[in-house]
Amino acid sequence: MTRDVDERFVGSAAGNRPHAAADGSGERRAADVMPEPPPMAGRRVMLRPVYPEDYGFLYSMAVSPEIGFRWRYRGAVPAYDVFLRELWAGILVQFMVCDVATGEPVGFVVAHSADLKSGFAHVAVLMSPPAMGRGWGVEAGALFITYLFATWSFRKLYAESLAFTWGAVASGVERVFREEGCLRDHEFYQGRYWDLHIAAVYRTDWERGAIARLLARRASGGYEGGDDR
């Protein structure tokens, strides 16, 4: 039977650490045991590598008037060959988000501008319009964060949100992430300037497990929030 999403997130994020015996022998024995890989599938979405056949889907998202302004080009329409050349620029890792039931792509997650020495990276989740408002972005984001913390020794992961999407995620402050700062009147869109909020998910918070359980509940309840690169 498939384990619940929050159980897998907690186990992988914490490194599946064993309970140590008084003399430390439990941890020594576990040192030679292959750890479980981080989960790449949840109840409704899964993460998989980006293949050349996905480029058309990603380009359509990048130039979409509905969501393109949230991503890298902020509403600009690059030539297709330019888009392909820049697709991996500054990227640590990125995955397609696919519907578990059909295997069809419904979104995209990316970690970029990573600083491995200082222990942080920036993350973003971009969902196609039909997949928004269904909690799928929350589940994809939780899978991705778990993967990043399990694979690299990041202390925290940053995400950005413009003011008109911040309201949808502000309830998660202190429970899911911490607000690190706000750039006032930072970006122009639709006739005015908008604040840009900067949030971070800390490894120490994630490994406690409460965040994963909260995200699992929100995903099952159709919660969708956050901004995208």
C-alpha positions, 0 to 999 in steps of 0.5 A: 500500500502506498504510504501517505504523502506526509509520511514519505516527505517526513522520512525522506527529508529527515534522511530516514535516520534511525533511533540511536542506541545509548552507545551509538551502535544503531547509527553505526549499523545504519551507516552501511544501509542504503537509504531510501530515495526521496519520493517522486510521486504523490497522490495526484502528481509525480515528478520526472525529468525534462525530455526534449518532447517537453520543450513545446509544452514548456515554451507554451507556458513561458509565453502564455498570457495567463501565466507567462508573466510569473515566470522567467520572461515576465511577459516577454515572448522569446524566440523558440531557439532563444528559449531552448538555449536559456532553458538550463541557464542557472538551473540546478535541477528541474522536473516536469510535474505530471498527472499520476493518472494520465502521465500528462504534463501539468506543470514544472518545478525548478531550483535555480541560482543555487549557492552550494557553499552557503547552503541555499537555492531558489525554487519555483513551481509553475502550473498550467491553468487547468491544473491550478486551484486543485492543490496539485502545485502544493503537492508538487512543491512538497515533493520537490522540496523533499527531493532538494533537502534529501539530495543536497545539504541546503539550509533553506530554499527561497521562493518569491511571490508578487503581492497579488498572489501573496495573499493566497499563501500568507497564512503559511507564514511561520507554519510552512515558511518564513518571510525573509523580506519584501521589496516594495513596489518592485515589479510592474504589471497591469498598470502599477508596481507590486511588492515582491515577497521573499519567503524561505523554507528551512531544513530544520522546520521541514524535518520536524514533519509538521510542514509536510503534514500541513501541505498534505492537508492543503493539497487534499483540500484543493489549496493552491498558492505561491508565485512562480519564476 
